[in-house]
Amino acid sequence: MPTRRVMLDHITVGVSDLQRSKEFYLRALAPLGFDQTNTSEVLPSEIEFGSAEKMDFAISTDYEVGAPIHVAFAADSIEQVHAFHEAALAAGGTEHGPPGPRPHYGEGYYGAFVLDPDGHNVEAVFHG
């Protein structure tokens, strides 16, 4: 993956069923090159995802599921956006915006949106 500077160090999202959400995110994030990277005895209710170098995203039952949040994961290509969308739907996600250009979000913005099992708006975006 290309090196990019991000503003946030990490984000943790509350989920109602850790195993169900783990399976959803493992499958949905695989096309983007992210996988489960860490669980620990210190945080047994949390699963972290990312790359070998950085764990940017976590799910946890320690946080209540409240208002849905929006998380946009970086894709390296339009093909990855499509693969994410397909994988997320196959993993039980709900359609929330098919892959395509979103010029109203910015020039070269290409994204796809899926709701995860708890209703969180999960996106893959490529800035071409």
N, C-alpha and C positions, 0 to 999 in steps of 0.2 A: 504494500500500500504506500502511496505517496506520503511524505512527511507533511503534516499540517499543524499549525498552531491552533489550539482550541481555547475558548474562554473559560469553560467549566472544567474542573478537575474530574468530577464524577457526579452521577445522579443516581439516587436510589428511589425506586417506585414501590409503593405498597401494593401487594397482591393478596388475593383471598385464598389461593391454593398454590403453594410453592411448587409442587411437583407439576401441576398442570401448566403453570406459567413457565417453568423451566423448560418443559418440552416445547412449548410454543416458541420461546425465544431461541432455543438451540436451533430449531428448524428455520425460523424466519431470518435469523442473523447469519446463518452459515453461508449463503451466497455472497454476503458482504465481507467474508473472511474473519468474522468474529465468532468466538465460541466461549463456552464456560471455562473460566480460567481459575476460579478460586472458590472454595468453601472453607470454613474454618470452625474449630471448636469454640472460638471466641464469639463468632456470629453464626450460630447454627441455623438461624432462620433467614439467612441471606445467601444468595448465589450471585456471584459477580461474573460479568462477561466483558470481553475485550480482545486484546491481542496479547502476545507473550510479553510485550513491553509495558502495557498499560491496561488497567481494568477501569473503564470509564462508566460502565452501566451496571447497576445491581437491582435485583428484585428482593423483596423482603416481606415477611408476614409480621415483622415488628412494627410496621407502619400501617395504619388503617387505610383501607381503600376508601377514598373520598371522591372529590371531584376528579374526573379524568384529566390526565395531563397529556401533553404532546411532546414526543421525543422524535427528533429527526436524526437518523443515522447516515453518515457519509457513504456514498457509493463512488466507485472509481470509474463507472461507465453507465451508459443507458442500459446496457445488457444486465448489469448488476441490479439496477432498479427493477427491471422486469423479473429477474430471478427471485429477488426479495419478495415481491408482490405475490408471485406464484407460490413460493414456499410458505409465506405467512398465511395465505388462504388455505393451503393444504394442511397447515398445522392447526386449523380451527379458527383463524382470524375471520373478521367480517369485513367485506368490501367497504371502503370509505373514500375511494378516489383512485381510479385505475391509473396505470403508468401513463405519463404524458407531459408535455411542456406546460409550464405554469408561468407564462410571461408576466402576469400580474404580480408575481413574487420577485421577479428579477430576470434580467437577460440571461439566457442559457440555463434557467432553472428547469430541471426535469425531475419529477417526483412521483411517488405512489404512496397511497395511504391505506392502512388497515387498522381496524380496531382489534386490540388484543382481548383475551378472555375476560378482562375486567373493564373493558370499554375505553382503555387508554388509546389515544390516537398515535399510532406508530408509523413513521415515514422513513422511506429511503430517498435520498436526494443526490442528484449529480448536478454539479455546476459546470456546464460545458462551455 
